[in-house]
Amino acid sequence: MKEEIKNAVPKTLRGKAPAAYKWMLLAAAQGDQLAAKNVAGYERMMTREQIAEGQSLARNFKPRKALLAGSDRTRQAKEH
């Protein structure tokens, strides 16, 4: 069954499952109900290794500070 599901996933997305799963886990942890429901769907399509990798990515995720509007970095980005 897992092989059938794997074959249904577009080839361009197959290698990105752990990263996508990481974002789904992070969103679910912030209270996103749709993400929480989707976590189980992702897990059905992923190998144990991919799940472990995604969980590790989520655990080790460190958010970057957002750029403030009007900051020098924001202005530089707009100029390029």
Summary of the structure (lengths in Angstrom):
residues: 80
radius of gyration: 16.7
end to end distance: 48.6
largest distance: 52.7
contacts: 175
relative contact order: 0.14
helix: 71%
strand: 0%
